[in-house]
Structures are given as C-alpha cells and as structure tokens.
Amino acid sequence: MIPVTNHSGVRITKKDGTRKTFYFDTLLVKDSTINGKKSHFVGVDIKPIKLDDIAKIELQR
C-alpha cells in the first residue's frame, strides 16, 4: 500500500526514452491511454500516453 497525497507524482518512461511526470491524483486511465495534469494550479494536461508505448512507470512521494 502506498499513501497518496496531492504531492505524489508519476513518472512514465516511454519505449522511445522520453519521460512525462505529472501528479498521481490526476491520473486517469481511459480507452488504452493515460492522462494526467502537470499542475494543480494551472490545470495543464499532459499529452495522452498510449499504454502500449509505456516502458516503465515510477511513483514518487
């Protein structure tokens, strides 16, 4: 079990080596993609990431 706060983050590394980091509490898995937000204040969305493109998922506290 991992305690989640509004500061908990997710770092996704894609198979092409690029990375996206965003807040865990904004993560949404829908239609074979992951969406999330880079900021709680501005509400900037990340570009959706296809599940098939993911090499690694890391959680940050």
mmCIF file of the N, C-alpha and C atoms, coordinates in Angstrom:
data_MODEL
# 
_entry.id   MODEL 
# 
loop_
_atom_site.group_PDB 
_atom_site.id 
_atom_site.type_symbol 
_atom_site.label_atom_id 
_atom_site.label_alt_id 
_atom_site.label_comp_id 
_atom_site.label_asym_id 
_atom_site.label_entity_id 
_atom_site.label_seq_id 
_atom_site.pdbx_PDB_ins_code 
_atom_site.Cartn_x 
_atom_site.Cartn_y 
_atom_site.Cartn_z 
_atom_site.occupancy 
_atom_site.B_iso_or_equiv 
_atom_site.pdbx_formal_charge 
_atom_site.auth_seq_id 
_atom_site.auth_comp_id 
_atom_site.auth_asym_id 
_atom_site.auth_atom_id 
_atom_site.pdbx_PDB_model_num 
ATOM 1   N N  . MET A 1 1  ? 0.847  -1.170 0.000   1.00 0.00 ? 1  MET A N  1 
ATOM 2   C CA . MET A 1 1  ? 0.000  0.000  0.000   1.00 0.00 ? 1  MET A CA 1 
ATOM 3   C C  . MET A 1 1  ? 0.895  1.237  0.000   1.00 0.00 ? 1  MET A C  1 
ATOM 4   N N  . ILE A 1 2  ? 0.550  2.196  -0.819  1.00 0.00 ? 2  ILE A N  1 
ATOM 5   C CA . ILE A 1 2  ? 1.309  3.442  -0.932  1.00 0.00 ? 2  ILE A CA 1 
ATOM 6   C C  . ILE A 1 2  ? 0.390  4.598  -0.558  1.00 0.00 ? 2  ILE A C  1 
ATOM 7   N N  . PRO A 1 3  ? 0.748  5.375  0.473   1.00 0.00 ? 3  PRO A N  1 
ATOM 8   C CA . PRO A 1 3  ? -0.075 6.539  0.797   1.00 0.00 ? 3  PRO A CA 1 
ATOM 9   C C  . PRO A 1 3  ? 0.072  7.606  -0.301  1.00 0.00 ? 3  PRO A C  1 
ATOM 10  N N  . VAL A 1 4  ? -1.045 8.139  -0.758  1.00 0.00 ? 4  VAL A N  1 
ATOM 11  C CA . VAL A 1 4  ? -1.040 9.140  -1.826  1.00 0.00 ? 4  VAL A CA 1 
ATOM 12  C C  . VAL A 1 4  ? -1.449 10.492 -1.255  1.00 0.00 ? 4  VAL A C  1 
ATOM 13  N N  . THR A 1 5  ? -0.669 11.517 -1.591  1.00 0.00 ? 5  THR A N  1 
ATOM 14  C CA . THR A 1 5  ? -1.014 12.884 -1.213  1.00 0.00 ? 5  THR A CA 1 
ATOM 15  C C  . THR A 1 5  ? -1.164 13.703 -2.488  1.00 0.00 ? 5  THR A C  1 
ATOM 16  N N  . ASN A 1 6  ? -1.479 14.979 -2.333  1.00 0.00 ? 6  ASN A N  1 
ATOM 17  C CA . ASN A 1 6  ? -1.588 15.832 -3.516  1.00 0.00 ? 6  ASN A CA 1 
ATOM 18  C C  . ASN A 1 6  ? -0.213 16.180 -4.089  1.00 0.00 ? 6  ASN A C  1 
ATOM 19  N N  . HIS A 1 7  ? 0.859  15.700 -3.453  1.00 0.00 ? 7  HIS A N  1 
ATOM 20  C CA . HIS A 1 7  ? 2.215  15.905 -3.965  1.00 0.00 ? 7  HIS A CA 1 
ATOM 21  C C  . HIS A 1 7  ? 2.792  14.646 -4.616  1.00 0.00 ? 7  HIS A C  1 
ATOM 22  N N  . SER A 1 8  ? 2.063  13.532 -4.547  1.00 0.00 ? 8  SER A N  1 
ATOM 23  C CA . SER A 1 8  ? 2.540  12.278 -5.125  1.00 0.00 ? 8  SER A CA 1 
ATOM 24  C C  . SER A 1 8  ? 2.586  12.402 -6.644  1.00 0.00 ? 8  SER A C  1 
ATOM 25  N N  . GLY A 1 9  ? 3.652  11.882 -7.222  1.00 0.00 ? 9  GLY A N  1 
ATOM 26  C CA . GLY A 1 9  ? 3.825  12.013 -8.658  1.00 0.00 ? 9  GLY A CA 1 
ATOM 27  C C  . GLY A 1 9  ? 3.995  10.690 -9.366  1.00 0.00 ? 9  GLY A C  1 
ATOM 28  N N  . VAL A 1 10 ? 3.869  10.741 -10.670 1.00 0.00 ? 10 VAL A N  1 
ATOM 29  C CA . VAL A 1 10 ? 4.075  9.594  -11.538 1.00 0.00 ? 10 VAL A CA 1 
ATOM 30  C C  . VAL A 1 10 ? 5.059  10.020 -12.614 1.00 0.00 ? 10 VAL A C  1 
ATOM 31  N N  . ARG A 1 11 ? 6.058  9.185  -12.860 1.00 0.00 ? 11 ARG A N  1 
ATOM 32  C CA . ARG A 1 11 ? 6.964  9.425  -13.982 1.00 0.00 ? 11 ARG A CA 1 
ATOM 33  C C  . ARG A 1 11 ? 6.809  8.235  -14.924 1.00 0.00 ? 11 ARG A C  1 
ATOM 34  N N  . ILE A 1 12 ? 6.423  8.513  -16.145 1.00 0.00 ? 12 ILE A N  1 
ATOM 35  C CA . ILE A 1 12 ? 6.252  7.470  -17.150 1.00 0.00 ? 12 ILE A CA 1 
ATOM 36  C C  . ILE A 1 12 ? 7.368  7.598  -18.175 1.00 0.00 ? 12 ILE A C  1 
ATOM 37  N N  . THR A 1 13 ? 8.066  6.494  -18.385 1.00 0.00 ? 13 THR A N  1 
ATOM 38  C CA . THR A 1 13 ? 9.093  6.430  -19.418 1.00 0.00 ? 13 THR A CA 1 
ATOM 39  C C  . THR A 1 13 ? 8.521  5.643  -20.587 1.00 0.00 ? 13 THR A C  1 
ATOM 40  N N  . LYS A 1 14 ? 8.531  6.275  -21.742 1.00 0.00 ? 14 LYS A N  1 
ATOM 41  C CA . LYS A 1 14 ? 8.018  5.612  -22.939 1.00 0.00 ? 14 LYS A CA 1 
ATOM 42  C C  . LYS A 1 14 ? 9.118  4.768  -23.567 1.00 0.00 ? 14 LYS A C  1 
ATOM 43  N N  . LYS A 1 15 ? 8.732  3.878  -24.459 1.00 0.00 ? 15 LYS A N  1 
ATOM 44  C CA . LYS A 1 15 ? 9.676  2.989  -25.128 1.00 0.00 ? 15 LYS A CA 1 
ATOM 45  C C  . LYS A 1 15 ? 10.700 3.756  -25.956 1.00 0.00 ? 15 LYS A C  1 
ATOM 46  N N  . ASP A 1 16 ? 10.358 4.988  -26.375 1.00 0.00 ? 16 ASP A N  1 
ATOM 47  C CA . ASP A 1 16 ? 11.311 5.794  -27.150 1.00 0.00 ? 16 ASP A CA 1 
ATOM 48  C C  . ASP A 1 16 ? 12.281 6.570  -26.253 1.00 0.00 ? 16 ASP A C  1 
ATOM 49  N N  . GLY A 1 17 ? 12.179 6.383  -24.918 1.00 0.00 ? 17 GLY A N  1 
ATOM 50  C CA . GLY A 1 17 ? 13.090 7.020  -23.972 1.00 0.00 ? 17 GLY A CA 1 
ATOM 51  C C  . GLY A 1 17 ? 12.609 8.349  -23.413 1.00 0.00 ? 17 GLY A C  1 
ATOM 52  N N  . THR A 1 18 ? 11.535 8.915  -23.957 1.00 0.00 ? 18 THR A N  1 
ATOM 53  C CA . THR A 1 18 ? 11.013 10.175 -23.426 1.00 0.00 ? 18 THR A CA 1 
ATOM 54  C C  . THR A 1 18 ? 10.270 9.916  -22.120 1.00 0.00 ? 18 THR A C  1 
ATOM 55  N N  . ARG A 1 19 ? 10.211 10.961 -21.276 1.00 0.00 ? 19 ARG A N  1 
ATOM 56  C CA . ARG A 1 19 ? 9.556  10.842 -19.969 1.00 0.00 ? 19 ARG A CA 1 
ATOM 57  C C  . ARG A 1 19 ? 8.516  11.930 -19.787 1.00 0.00 ? 19 ARG A C  1 
ATOM 58  N N  . LYS A 1 20 ? 7.474  11.593 -19.051 1.00 0.00 ? 20 LYS A N  1 
ATOM 59  C CA . LYS A 1 20 ? 6.450  12.548 -18.631 1.00 0.00 ? 20 LYS A CA 1 
ATOM 60  C C  . LYS A 1 20 ? 6.262  12.381 -17.133 1.00 0.00 ? 20 LYS A C  1 
ATOM 61  N N  . THR A 1 21 ? 6.212  13.501 -16.423 1.00 0.00 ? 21 THR A N  1 
ATOM 62  C CA . THR A 1 21 ? 5.975  13.485 -14.983 1.00 0.00 ? 21 THR A CA 1 
ATOM 63  C C  . THR A 1 21 ? 4.743  14.322 -14.698 1.00 0.00 ? 21 THR A C  1 
ATOM 64  N N  . PHE A 1 22 ? 3.855  13.786 -13.859 1.00 0.00 ? 22 PHE A N  1 
ATOM 65  C CA . PHE A 1 22 ? 2.631  14.509 -13.516 1.00 0.00 ? 22 PHE A CA 1 
ATOM 66  C C  . PHE A 1 22 ? 2.119  14.020 -12.169 1.00 0.00 ? 22 PHE A C  1 
ATOM 67  N N  . TYR A 1 23 ? 1.065  14.640 -11.667 1.00 0.00 ? 23 TYR A N  1 
ATOM 68  C CA . TYR A 1 23 ? 0.529  14.313 -10.348 1.00 0.00 ? 23 TYR A CA 1 
ATOM 69  C C  . TYR A 1 23 ? -0.291 13.027 -10.384 1.00 0.00 ? 23 TYR A C  1 
ATOM 70  N N  . PHE A 1 24 ? -0.029 12.140 -9.400  1.00 0.00 ? 24 PHE A N  1 
ATOM 71  C CA . PHE A 1 24 ? -0.719 10.854 -9.337  1.00 0.00 ? 24 PHE A CA 1 
ATOM 72  C C  . PHE A 1 24 ? -2.220 11.033 -9.148  1.00 0.00 ? 24 PHE A C  1 
ATOM 73  N N  . ASP A 1 25 ? -2.634 12.007 -8.349  1.00 0.00 ? 25 ASP A N  1 
ATOM 74  C CA . ASP A 1 25 ? -4.069 12.156 -8.076  1.00 0.00 ? 25 ASP A CA 1 
ATOM 75  C C  . ASP A 1 25 ? -4.854 12.714 -9.267  1.00 0.00 ? 25 ASP A C  1 
ATOM 76  N N  . THR A 1 26 ? -4.177 13.034 -10.377 1.00 0.00 ? 26 THR A N  1 
ATOM 77  C CA . THR A 1 26 ? -4.871 13.460 -11.593 1.00 0.00 ? 26 THR A CA 1 
ATOM 78  C C  . THR A 1 26 ? -4.859 12.364 -12.654 1.00 0.00 ? 26 THR A C  1 
ATOM 79  N N  . LEU A 1 27 ? -4.220 11.224 -12.352 1.00 0.00 ? 27 LEU A N  1 
ATOM 80  C CA . LEU A 1 27 ? -4.079 10.135 -13.321 1.00 0.00 ? 27 LEU A CA 1 
ATOM 81  C C  . LEU A 1 27 ? -5.436 9.542  -13.676 1.00 0.00 ? 27 LEU A C  1 
ATOM 82  N N  . LEU A 1 28 ? -5.652 9.341  -14.964 1.00 0.00 ? 28 LEU A N  1 
ATOM 83  C CA . LEU A 1 28 ? -6.882 8.738  -15.457 1.00 0.00 ? 28 LEU A CA 1 
ATOM 84  C C  . LEU A 1 28 ? -6.522 7.778  -16.580 1.00 0.00 ? 28 LEU A C  1 
ATOM 85  N N  . VAL A 1 29 ? -6.916 6.525  -16.429 1.00 0.00 ? 29 VAL A N  1 
ATOM 86  C CA . VAL A 1 29 ? -6.708 5.530  -17.479 1.00 0.00 ? 29 VAL A CA 1 
ATOM 87  C C  . VAL A 1 29 ? -8.035 5.340  -18.186 1.00 0.00 ? 29 VAL A C  1 
ATOM 88  N N  . LYS A 1 30 ? -8.031 5.607  -19.496 1.00 0.00 ? 30 LYS A N  1 
ATOM 89  C CA . LYS A 1 30 ? -9.273 5.512  -20.267 1.00 0.00 ? 30 LYS A CA 1 
ATOM 90  C C  . LYS A 1 30 ? -8.947 5.175  -21.713 1.00 0.00 ? 30 LYS A C  1 
ATOM 91  N N  . ASP A 1 31 ? -9.657 4.211  -22.268 1.00 0.00 ? 31 ASP A N  1 
ATOM 92  C CA . ASP A 1 31 ? -9.510 3.846  -23.675 1.00 0.00 ? 31 ASP A CA 1 
ATOM 93  C C  . ASP A 1 31 ? -8.057 3.566  -24.060 1.00 0.00 ? 31 ASP A C  1 
ATOM 94  N N  . SER A 1 32 ? -7.353 2.797  -23.255 1.00 0.00 ? 32 SER A N  1 
ATOM 95  C CA . SER A 1 32 ? -5.961 2.389  -23.515 1.00 0.00 ? 32 SER A CA 1 
ATOM 96  C C  . SER A 1 32 ? -4.970 3.547  -23.515 1.00 0.00 ? 32 SER A C  1 
ATOM 97  N N  . THR A 1 33 ? -5.303 4.643  -22.830 1.00 0.00 ? 33 THR A N  1 
ATOM 98  C CA . THR A 1 33 ? -4.382 5.766  -22.685 1.00 0.00 ? 33 THR A CA 1 
ATOM 99  C C  . THR A 1 33 ? -4.353 6.230  -21.229 1.00 0.00 ? 33 THR A C  1 
ATOM 100 N N  . ILE A 1 34 ? -3.257 6.899  -20.863 1.00 0.00 ? 34 ILE A N  1 
ATOM 101 C CA . ILE A 1 34 ? -3.138 7.528  -19.545 1.00 0.00 ? 34 ILE A CA 1 
ATOM 102 C C  . ILE A 1 34 ? -3.129 9.033  -19.757 1.00 0.00 ? 34 ILE A C  1 
ATOM 103 N N  . ASN A 1 35 ? -3.938 9.715  -18.987 1.00 0.00 ? 35 ASN A N  1 
ATOM 104 C CA . ASN A 1 35 ? -3.976 11.178 -18.971 1.00 0.00 ? 35 ASN A CA 1 
ATOM 105 C C  . ASN A 1 35 ? -3.658 11.653 -17.567 1.00 0.00 ? 35 ASN A C  1 
ATOM 106 N N  . GLY A 1 36 ? -3.234 12.904 -17.454 1.00 0.00 ? 36 GLY A N  1 
ATOM 107 C CA . GLY A 1 36 ? -2.957 13.497 -16.157 1.00 0.00 ? 36 GLY A CA 1 
ATOM 108 C C  . GLY A 1 36 ? -2.682 14.976 -16.308 1.00 0.00 ? 36 GLY A C  1 
ATOM 109 N N  . LYS A 1 37 ? -2.368 15.629 -15.185 1.00 0.00 ? 37 LYS A N  1 
ATOM 110 C CA . LYS A 1 37 ? -2.104 17.067 -15.187 1.00 0.00 ? 37 LYS A CA 1 
ATOM 111 C C  . LYS A 1 37 ? -0.720 17.349 -14.614 1.00 0.00 ? 37 LYS A C  1 
ATOM 112 N N  . LYS A 1 38 ? -0.020 18.302 -15.246 1.00 0.00 ? 38 LYS A N  1 
ATOM 113 C CA . LYS A 1 38 ? 1.309  18.716 -14.796 1.00 0.00 ? 38 LYS A CA 1 
ATOM 114 C C  . LYS A 1 38 ? 1.244  19.613 -13.577 1.00 0.00 ? 38 LYS A C  1 
ATOM 115 N N  . SER A 1 39 ? 0.100  20.294 -13.369 1.00 0.00 ? 39 SER A N  1 
ATOM 116 C CA . SER A 1 39 ? -0.010 21.276 -12.294 1.00 0.00 ? 39 SER A CA 1 
ATOM 117 C C  . SER A 1 39 ? -1.405 21.256 -11.706 1.00 0.00 ? 39 SER A C  1 
ATOM 118 N N  . HIS A 1 40 ? -1.507 21.446 -10.391 1.00 0.00 ? 40 HIS A N  1 
ATOM 119 C CA . HIS A 1 40 ? -2.811 21.583 -9.750  1.00 0.00 ? 40 HIS A CA 1 
ATOM 120 C C  . HIS A 1 40 ? -3.367 22.985 -9.945  1.00 0.00 ? 40 HIS A C  1 
ATOM 121 N N  . PHE A 1 41 ? -2.503 23.961 -10.125 1.00 0.00 ? 41 PHE A N  1 
ATOM 122 C CA . PHE A 1 41 ? -2.925 25.360 -10.188 1.00 0.00 ? 41 PHE A CA 1 
ATOM 123 C C  . PHE A 1 41 ? -3.375 25.776 -11.581 1.00 0.00 ? 41 PHE A C  1 
ATOM 124 N N  . VAL A 1 42 ? -2.584 25.422 -12.578 1.00 0.00 ? 42 VAL A N  1 
ATOM 125 C CA . VAL A 1 42 ? -2.881 25.854 -13.939 1.00 0.00 ? 42 VAL A CA 1 
ATOM 126 C C  . VAL A 1 42 ? -3.765 24.844 -14.659 1.00 0.00 ? 42 VAL A C  1 
ATOM 127 N N  . GLY A 1 43 ? -3.714 23.582 -14.248 1.00 0.00 ? 43 GLY A N  1 
ATOM 128 C CA . GLY A 1 43 ? -4.526 22.558 -14.884 1.00 0.00 ? 43 GLY A CA 1 
ATOM 129 C C  . GLY A 1 43 ? -4.019 22.148 -16.258 1.00 0.00 ? 43 GLY A C  1 
ATOM 130 N N  . VAL A 1 44 ? -2.699 22.212 -16.460 1.00 0.00 ? 44 VAL A N  1 
ATOM 131 C CA . VAL A 1 44 ? -2.106 21.869 -17.743 1.00 0.00 ? 44 VAL A CA 1 
ATOM 132 C C  . VAL A 1 44 ? -2.103 20.348 -17.905 1.00 0.00 ? 44 VAL A C  1 
ATOM 133 N N  . ASP A 1 45 ? -2.791 19.850 -18.929 1.00 0.00 ? 45 ASP A N  1 
ATOM 134 C CA . ASP A 1 45 ? -2.850 18.424 -19.189 1.00 0.00 ? 45 ASP A CA 1 
ATOM 135 C C  . ASP A 1 45 ? -1.580 17.940 -19.870 1.00 0.00 ? 45 ASP A C  1 
ATOM 136 N N  . ILE A 1 46 ? -1.232 16.672 -19.617 1.00 0.00 ? 46 ILE A N  1 
ATOM 137 C CA . ILE A 1 46 ? -0.169 16.041 -20.398 1.00 0.00 ? 46 ILE A CA 1 
ATOM 138 C C  . ILE A 1 46 ? -0.804 15.515 -21.676 1.00 0.00 ? 46 ILE A C  1 
ATOM 139 N N  . LYS A 1 47 ? 0.015  15.304 -22.688 1.00 0.00 ? 47 LYS A N  1 
ATOM 140 C CA . LYS A 1 47 ? -0.478 14.668 -23.902 1.00 0.00 ? 47 LYS A CA 1 
ATOM 141 C C  . LYS A 1 47 ? -0.772 13.213 -23.549 1.00 0.00 ? 47 LYS A C  1 
ATOM 142 N N  . PRO A 1 48 ? -1.953 12.687 -23.899 1.00 0.00 ? 48 PRO A N  1 
ATOM 143 C CA . PRO A 1 48 ? -2.276 11.296 -23.547 1.00 0.00 ? 48 PRO A CA 1 
ATOM 144 C C  . PRO A 1 48 ? -1.192 10.328 -24.018 1.00 0.00 ? 48 PRO A C  1 
ATOM 145 N N  . ILE A 1 49 ? -0.914 9.329  -23.189 1.00 0.00 ? 49 ILE A N  1 
ATOM 146 C CA . ILE A 1 49 ? 0.116  8.333  -23.471 1.00 0.00 ? 49 ILE A CA 1 
ATOM 147 C C  . ILE A 1 49 ? -0.569 6.988  -23.681 1.00 0.00 ? 49 ILE A C  1 
ATOM 148 N N  . LYS A 1 50 ? -0.297 6.351  -24.800 1.00 0.00 ? 50 LYS A N  1 
ATOM 149 C CA . LYS A 1 50 ? -0.861 5.030  -25.073 1.00 0.00 ? 50 LYS A CA 1 
ATOM 150 C C  . LYS A 1 50 ? -0.193 4.005  -24.171 1.00 0.00 ? 50 LYS A C  1 
ATOM 151 N N  . LEU A 1 51 ? -0.991 3.098  -23.608 1.00 0.00 ? 51 LEU A N  1 
ATOM 152 C CA . LEU A 1 51 ? -0.453 2.076  -22.718 1.00 0.00 ? 51 LEU A CA 1 
ATOM 153 C C  . LEU A 1 51 ? 0.589  1.217  -23.427 1.00 0.00 ? 51 LEU A C  1 
ATOM 154 N N  . ASP A 1 52 ? 0.423  0.964  -24.711 1.00 0.00 ? 52 ASP A N  1 
ATOM 155 C CA . ASP A 1 52 ? 1.376  0.151  -25.472 1.00 0.00 ? 52 ASP A CA 1 
ATOM 156 C C  . ASP A 1 52 ? 2.736  0.828  -25.621 1.00 0.00 ? 52 ASP A C  1 
ATOM 157 N N  . ASP A 1 53 ? 2.798  2.152  -25.449 1.00 0.00 ? 53 ASP A N  1 
ATOM 158 C CA . ASP A 1 53 ? 4.044  2.905  -25.605 1.00 0.00 ? 53 ASP A CA 1 
ATOM 159 C C  . ASP A 1 53 ? 4.870  2.980  -24.319 1.00 0.00 ? 53 ASP A C  1 
ATOM 160 N N  . ILE A 1 54 ? 4.346  2.473  -23.203 1.00 0.00 ? 54 ILE A N  1 
ATOM 161 C CA . ILE A 1 54 ? 4.989  2.633  -21.893 1.00 0.00 ? 54 ILE A CA 1 
ATOM 162 C C  . ILE A 1 54 ? 6.019  1.542  -21.637 1.00 0.00 ? 54 ILE A C  1 
ATOM 163 N N  . ALA A 1 55 ? 7.224  1.954  -21.244 1.00 0.00 ? 55 ALA A N  1 
ATOM 164 C CA . ALA A 1 55 ? 8.286  1.030  -20.861 1.00 0.00 ? 55 ALA A CA 1 
ATOM 165 C C  . ALA A 1 55 ? 8.352  0.876  -19.344 1.00 0.00 ? 55 ALA A C  1 
ATOM 166 N N  . LYS A 1 56 ? 8.117  1.990  -18.597 1.00 0.00 ? 56 LYS A N  1 
ATOM 167 C CA . LYS A 1 56 ? 8.271  1.955  -17.145 1.00 0.00 ? 56 LYS A CA 1 
ATOM 168 C C  . LYS A 1 56 ? 7.391  3.022  -16.506 1.00 0.00 ? 56 LYS A C  1 
ATOM 169 N N  . ILE A 1 57 ? 6.837  2.694  -15.326 1.00 0.00 ? 57 ILE A N  1 
ATOM 170 C CA . ILE A 1 57 ? 6.059  3.639  -14.526 1.00 0.00 ? 57 ILE A CA 1 
ATOM 171 C C  . ILE A 1 57 ? 6.688  3.705  -13.142 1.00 0.00 ? 57 ILE A C  1 
ATOM 172 N N  . GLU A 1 58 ? 7.021  4.934  -12.694 1.00 0.00 ? 58 GLU A N  1 
ATOM 173 C CA . GLU A 1 58 ? 7.606  5.126  -11.363 1.00 0.00 ? 58 GLU A CA 1 
ATOM 174 C C  . GLU A 1 58 ? 6.698  6.047  -10.554 1.00 0.00 ? 58 GLU A C  1 
ATOM 175 N N  . LEU A 1 59 ? 6.537  5.728  -9.273  1.00 0.00 ? 59 LEU A N  1 
ATOM 176 C CA . LEU A 1 59 ? 5.756  6.562  -8.374  1.00 0.00 ? 59 LEU A CA 1 
ATOM 177 C C  . LEU A 1 59 ? 6.703  7.326  -7.467  1.00 0.00 ? 59 LEU A C  1 
ATOM 178 N N  . GLN A 1 60 ? 6.388  8.602  -7.231  1.00 0.00 ? 60 GLN A N  1 
ATOM 179 C CA . GLN A 1 60 ? 7.189  9.469  -6.365  1.00 0.00 ? 60 GLN A CA 1 
ATOM 180 C C  . GLN A 1 60 ? 6.309  9.972  -5.235  1.00 0.00 ? 60 GLN A C  1 
ATOM 181 N N  . ARG A 1 61 ? 6.869  10.015 -4.036  1.00 0.00 ? 61 ARG A N  1 
ATOM 182 C CA . ARG A 1 61 ? 6.101  10.523 -2.897  1.00 0.00 ? 61 ARG A CA 1 
ATOM 183 C C  . ARG A 1 61 ? 6.571  11.894 -2.519  1.00 0.00 ? 61 ARG A C  1 
# 
